[in-house]
Every structure is written in structure tokens, then in C-alpha cells.
Amino acid sequence: MVARGTAFGEATPYPPPRRERVSVARVRRLAATPDTRRGAADLPTVAGTSLTIADATVSKARQRRMLAACDVDPGPLGATADASLLGIDCMMAIRKSKVRAPDKLIHLEQRIQVHTPFAVDEKLGVRAKVEHVEQTPGGEKARAVFDFLGRDGAVVAAATATTLVAEPSWLRDAPAFRGDPRAGHKLVARRLLNATKVQAYSEEANSRLHFDPAFAVRNGLRAPVANALMTVTWALEACRAAGAASGAFTLTARFQSPLFWDDGVDVLVREEGGRIAAVRCVSSAGALVCEAEVG
């Protein structure tokens, strides 16, 4: 966690873990929601299917809440929207298109491409569809593509989300990165999660994976997990701090391991030719959580 008054890029040691407060009302509400029941039907995804999402807006209140959950200063953005938050709209559209429990949807990869920066509270039109589906030993893997349109109909941003339909225990068994994930990378920030932050960022996710400790333990996880998109928000913060990602850019993030809601996170960058080429997020346990390529 970056301490109060500490500039971005200056890391402080992780404080000891503390007992987390859980939103009991939120957990009970999720447990009572029909599409979170274990009996929810699973329907196969069909390539070419349009996704239900008419528009998307990164509101000022939403951006403030989600960046605060990541300990990210919104000041450098000014009136510009943080494009990482479009990933939430992608996942919401994918979940709404399926008759299955959202707890079974694992986020594997997120690509965000900004052609023209857009403003907070700017309403964007959306075109979205399932582009590719394949059956894998781990479950159904699907790739969905999104175009976000400005008022004139031009594409201001595009995104691709790759997901896997699997039991939450898949996260426990995900293959670990081999080697030292910090090698060749420079530490630029350190963050510390807690239940309140994870719940605030994942408010729209409607998944017990982010809220319910008992559900996590039943699925072989030691604690609820953070929304993988938090790592994309940290990656973009690191890019902005280095003077990148202020105009057109592409960021492709691959989510390698679960990040638990009491973990610490190191944000590391690798530079090539004086610019950031990649960002890694490594948990305090030493696991590579996310690797993002920047272009």
C-alpha cells in the first residue's frame, strides 16, 4: 500500500494483515439472487451472438469509487475517463447474455484499445458480440469483442474479453508462473487490499467470489478474490505516471493467478526504448497475478 502522502513510485512495507469486515447484507442478497444459485442452467455460448449492452458510461461517481478502491489518485485524469473501467461493462454484458451463475465465469484476459480519450459522464454507444468459442479441458472458453462509439458514431475505444466457464475452484488449480515474476521489472508502486476495497470495486460484478468468505472456502480458496480488472486499473496508473496512455494506446492483460482480498500487490514495469512495454502485478505471496503488454 502506498502510504498517505507518499508519491507514486515510492513503496512502503506491507503492514500486518487485519481482520476484515464483510458486507453480510450484500452476501445474503447475492445468495438470494436467482442467477447465483447452484441450480442455474448452463447454456452453451454461440459464436456470432450479439451481447445485450446498449450503452456504457464511466460516470464521475463510478470512477471516484472504483479508483478509490484501488488507491489510485484520480487527479491526473482530470475530466478524462479511466478506460480500464470499460472492462466492467464488458463483463456485465457477458454475464447478462448467459443463463448461468456469474460465480462460474472466470476472467482470463482483457484487452483495451483507446483510439480517442473520452470524458467521464460521456455516454458511449456499444456494439458487442461473441467472436469465438472453444471447448477446452478446463471448460468453455469464449472471446467477446466490443466497440465503444462516440456521439458521431466513430469508435473511440475497443475491448476484447476472454472468459472461461468453470467452477471457482479452477482458480485454485491454475498453473503458477515459473521463475521470478519480478525479474527484469522495476517496482513502481505497492498496494494493499482489504474487503472494503474489493467489495467497492466489484459492486456491479454480482459474484460471490468477491464477497463471500464461506463461498470461497467451499471452493478451495482461502479467501474471496479481487476483481481481476483492478490490476488493469493499476497498470494504466503506472503508464500514466510514466507519461504514457494519455492518448491512443493498447493494453492487453492476462490474468495468471487469483488475487485475494487481503493480499498486497507490487506493481512493476519493464521499459524498452525509454517507454513502458509491460506491467506486472505480483502478490505479496510472490504469485504473478497479471501481466499486461502496452502498445
VMD Tcl script that draws the C-alpha trace (Angstrom):
set ca {
  {0.00 0.00 0.00}
  {1.26 3.48 -0.77}
  {1.10 5.41 2.48}
  {-0.73 8.73 2.78}
  {1.41 11.50 1.34}
  {3.69 9.06 -0.48}
  {4.24 9.80 -4.16}
  {3.51 7.21 -6.82}
  {6.61 5.11 -7.30}
  {7.64 5.15 -3.64}
  {6.78 1.85 -1.95}
  {6.34 1.25 1.76}
  {6.45 -2.16 3.53}
  {3.21 -4.09 3.80}
  {1.51 -3.59 7.17}
  {0.38 -6.74 9.02}
  {-2.97 -8.20 7.90}
  {-6.06 -7.24 9.82}
  {-9.44 -8.83 10.43}
  {-11.73 -7.94 7.52}
  {-15.25 -6.61 7.77}
  {-17.68 -8.38 5.46}
  {-20.84 -6.90 3.98}
  {-23.21 -9.51 5.39}
  {-26.26 -7.88 3.80}
  {-24.57 -7.98 0.40}
  {-23.67 -11.66 0.78}
  {-27.25 -12.56 1.75}
  {-28.65 -10.56 -1.16}
  {-26.36 -12.34 -3.61}
  {-27.23 -15.75 -2.18}
  {-30.92 -14.99 -2.75}
  {-30.46 -13.80 -6.35}
  {-31.77 -16.46 -8.78}
  {-28.78 -16.40 -11.14}
  {-26.30 -17.05 -8.32}
  {-27.93 -20.31 -7.23}
  {-26.05 -23.52 -7.92}
  {-29.07 -24.77 -9.86}
  {-28.81 -22.07 -12.55}
  {-28.87 -23.57 -16.03}
  {-25.76 -23.58 -18.21}
  {-26.39 -22.82 -21.87}
  {-23.61 -23.05 -24.46}
  {-22.26 -19.82 -25.90}
  {-22.65 -19.44 -29.67}
  {-20.10 -17.52 -31.76}
  {-21.67 -14.56 -33.54}
  {-24.22 -13.93 -30.80}
  {-24.82 -10.23 -30.09}
  {-24.43 -9.17 -26.48}
  {-27.01 -7.13 -24.61}
  {-25.42 -3.76 -23.91}
  {-26.88 -0.58 -25.40}
  {-24.50 1.97 -23.95}
  {-21.75 2.50 -21.40}
  {-20.82 5.45 -19.23}
  {-17.93 5.90 -16.85}
  {-19.69 8.29 -14.50}
  {-17.78 10.63 -12.23}
  {-19.16 8.86 -9.14}
  {-18.31 5.42 -10.51}
  {-14.77 6.46 -11.39}
  {-14.25 8.06 -7.99}
  {-15.49 4.94 -6.18}
  {-13.50 2.43 -8.21}
  {-10.25 4.39 -8.26}
  {-10.53 4.95 -4.50}
  {-10.88 1.17 -4.10}
  {-7.54 0.82 -5.93}
  {-5.85 3.67 -4.01}
  {-5.44 5.45 -7.35}
  {-5.40 9.24 -7.42}
  {-7.99 10.45 -9.97}
  {-6.34 13.88 -10.17}
  {-4.04 13.21 -13.15}
  {-7.04 12.10 -15.21}
  {-8.91 15.37 -14.83}
  {-12.20 15.06 -16.76}
  {-10.94 12.04 -18.74}
  {-12.43 8.61 -18.05}
  {-10.19 5.75 -16.92}
  {-10.57 3.29 -19.80}
  {-9.85 0.27 -17.58}
  {-13.35 0.66 -16.15}
  {-14.85 -0.29 -19.50}
  {-13.76 -3.82 -18.62}
  {-16.54 -3.89 -16.05}
  {-19.09 -3.11 -18.78}
  {-17.66 -5.93 -20.87}
  {-18.04 -8.47 -18.07}
  {-21.54 -7.28 -17.18}
  {-22.64 -7.72 -20.80}
  {-21.16 -11.23 -20.94}
  {-22.86 -12.22 -17.70}
  {-26.24 -10.85 -18.80}
  {-26.06 -12.88 -22.00}
  {-25.81 -16.20 -20.15}
  {-28.27 -18.24 -18.15}
  {-25.67 -19.40 -15.65}
  {-24.28 -18.46 -12.30}
  {-21.88 -15.48 -12.57}
  {-19.73 -17.23 -9.96}
  {-18.69 -19.69 -12.69}
  {-17.32 -17.08 -15.09}
  {-13.52 -16.78 -14.86}
  {-11.87 -13.74 -16.45}
  {-8.76 -14.84 -18.36}
  {-7.76 -11.86 -20.46}
  {-8.78 -8.26 -21.12}
  {-7.65 -6.07 -24.00}
  {-8.43 -2.36 -24.08}
  {-7.63 -0.16 -27.05}
  {-8.28 3.57 -26.88}
  {-8.35 5.48 -30.16}
  {-9.56 8.77 -28.69}
  {-9.72 9.55 -24.95}
  {-13.28 10.08 -23.73}
  {-14.70 12.01 -20.79}
  {-16.30 10.94 -17.55}
  {-20.10 11.04 -17.82}
  {-19.82 10.69 -21.62}
  {-22.41 8.25 -22.91}
  {-20.91 5.78 -25.37}
  {-22.84 3.56 -27.74}
  {-21.77 -0.09 -27.79}
  {-21.60 -2.84 -30.40}
  {-20.72 -6.22 -28.91}
  {-20.74 -9.86 -29.91}
  {-19.21 -13.23 -29.12}
  {-16.39 -13.66 -31.63}
  {-15.02 -17.11 -30.82}
  {-15.94 -20.12 -28.68}
  {-14.00 -23.30 -28.00}
  {-14.37 -26.23 -25.63}
  {-11.25 -26.83 -23.55}
  {-10.41 -29.39 -20.85}
  {-10.99 -26.65 -18.29}
  {-14.36 -25.56 -19.68}
  {-15.95 -23.39 -22.33}
  {-13.59 -20.60 -23.42}
  {-15.09 -17.61 -25.22}
  {-13.84 -14.33 -26.64}
  {-16.16 -11.33 -26.88}
  {-15.42 -8.09 -28.74}
  {-16.74 -4.61 -28.03}
  {-16.73 -1.29 -29.90}
  {-17.49 1.85 -27.89}
  {-18.88 4.66 -30.03}
  {-18.82 8.44 -29.58}
  {-21.70 10.77 -30.43}
  {-20.66 10.90 -34.08}
  {-20.67 7.11 -34.34}
  {-16.89 6.81 -34.54}
  {-15.20 4.12 -32.47}
  {-13.38 5.84 -29.58}
  {-12.37 2.60 -27.84}
  {-12.47 -1.15 -28.37}
  {-12.15 -4.07 -26.00}
  {-11.82 -7.83 -26.01}
  {-12.69 -10.03 -23.03}
  {-11.77 -13.71 -22.83}
  {-13.57 -15.82 -20.26}
  {-13.77 -19.42 -19.12}
  {-16.85 -21.14 -17.74}
  {-15.60 -23.20 -14.81}
  {-16.12 -23.85 -11.14}
  {-14.41 -21.26 -8.90}
  {-12.03 -24.00 -7.74}
  {-10.36 -23.65 -11.16}
  {-8.62 -20.57 -9.74}
  {-7.05 -22.69 -7.02}
  {-5.61 -25.09 -9.58}
  {-4.45 -22.52 -12.16}
  {-0.83 -23.25 -13.17}
  {1.66 -20.98 -11.41}
  {4.21 -18.84 -13.22}
  {7.64 -20.46 -13.31}
  {10.58 -18.30 -12.28}
  {10.85 -14.94 -10.56}
  {7.99 -12.71 -11.74}
  {9.89 -9.60 -10.60}
  {12.98 -10.32 -12.72}
  {13.67 -7.65 -15.31}
  {10.99 -5.36 -13.91}
  {11.16 -2.23 -11.74}
  {8.90 -1.70 -8.74}
  {6.84 1.49 -9.13}
  {4.03 1.05 -6.60}
  {2.76 -1.11 -3.80}
  {-0.89 -1.58 -2.89}
  {-2.68 -3.38 -0.06}
  {-6.16 -4.80 -0.50}
  {-8.90 -5.33 2.05}
  {-12.51 -6.49 1.93}
  {-13.94 -2.99 1.70}
  {-11.83 -2.09 -1.33}
  {-12.57 -5.32 -3.16}
  {-16.30 -5.00 -2.48}
  {-16.34 -1.38 -3.65}
  {-14.60 -2.19 -6.95}
  {-16.73 -5.31 -7.54}
  {-20.08 -3.79 -6.60}
  {-21.51 -4.36 -10.09}
  {-19.98 -7.80 -10.59}
  {-22.74 -9.74 -8.77}
  {-20.35 -12.59 -7.93}
  {-19.96 -14.20 -4.53}
  {-16.31 -14.79 -5.37}
  {-15.63 -11.18 -4.36}
  {-17.90 -11.00 -1.29}
  {-18.48 -14.28 0.50}
  {-15.67 -15.91 2.55}
  {-17.67 -19.11 3.14}
  {-18.33 -19.49 -0.60}
  {-14.62 -19.01 -1.33}
  {-13.59 -21.65 1.23}
  {-16.15 -24.14 -0.11}
  {-14.46 -23.78 -3.49}
  {-10.96 -24.38 -2.17}
  {-9.90 -20.73 -1.97}
  {-8.51 -19.33 1.25}
  {-10.45 -16.04 0.90}
  {-12.59 -14.10 -1.59}
  {-10.70 -12.88 -4.65}
  {-10.33 -9.38 -6.04}
  {-11.79 -8.46 -9.39}
  {-9.01 -9.11 -11.93}
  {-9.70 -5.73 -13.54}
  {-8.21 -3.98 -10.51}
  {-4.81 -4.99 -11.93}
  {-5.68 -3.27 -15.24}
  {-6.50 -0.10 -13.32}
  {-3.08 -0.27 -11.61}
  {-1.36 -0.95 -14.95}
  {-2.90 2.15 -16.51}
  {-1.94 4.21 -13.47}
  {1.67 3.08 -13.90}
  {1.55 4.04 -17.58}
  {0.11 7.48 -16.87}
  {2.76 8.12 -14.23}
  {5.39 7.48 -16.91}
  {3.69 9.81 -19.38}
  {2.07 7.03 -21.40}
  {-1.59 6.06 -22.01}
  {-2.64 9.72 -22.21}
  {-3.71 9.44 -25.86}
  {-4.19 6.41 -28.07}
  {-2.87 3.14 -26.62}
  {-3.46 -0.61 -26.41}
  {-3.15 -2.67 -23.25}
  {-3.55 -6.45 -23.18}
  {-3.75 -8.01 -19.72}
  {-3.56 -11.73 -18.97}
  {-4.74 -12.80 -15.55}
  {-2.45 -15.54 -14.29}
  {-3.38 -16.19 -10.64}
  {-6.10 -15.13 -8.18}
  {-5.52 -12.08 -6.02}
  {-7.07 -12.43 -2.57}
  {-8.78 -9.59 -0.79}
  {-6.14 -9.42 1.95}
  {-3.14 -9.58 -0.40}
  {-0.53 -6.94 -1.01}
  {0.35 -6.14 -4.62}
  {3.58 -4.98 -6.20}
  {3.17 -3.08 -9.47}
  {6.27 -3.46 -11.64}
  {7.15 -2.15 -15.09}
  {9.53 -3.18 -17.85}
  {10.82 -0.48 -20.16}
  {12.03 -0.71 -23.73}
  {13.49 2.25 -25.57}
  {12.54 4.64 -22.78}
  {8.86 3.65 -22.73}
  {6.81 1.18 -20.70}
  {6.41 -2.06 -22.64}
  {4.86 -4.22 -19.91}
  {3.38 -4.05 -16.42}
  {3.24 -6.90 -13.94}
  {1.23 -7.20 -10.75}
  {2.76 -9.61 -8.23}
  {1.04 -10.57 -4.98}
  {2.72 -10.34 -1.59}
  {2.87 -14.16 -1.72}
  {5.07 -13.89 -4.82}
  {2.47 -15.01 -7.39}
  {2.27 -13.37 -10.80}
  {-1.32 -12.11 -10.83}
  {-1.38 -10.16 -14.07}
  {0.91 -9.44 -16.98}
  {-0.03 -6.54 -19.25}
  {1.58 -5.65 -22.55}
  {1.41 -1.98 -23.50}
  {1.47 -0.64 -27.04}
}
mol new
graphics top color blue
foreach p $ca { graphics top sphere $p radius 0.5 }
foreach p [lrange $ca 0 end-1] q [lrange $ca 1 end] { graphics top cylinder $p $q radius 0.2 }
display resetview
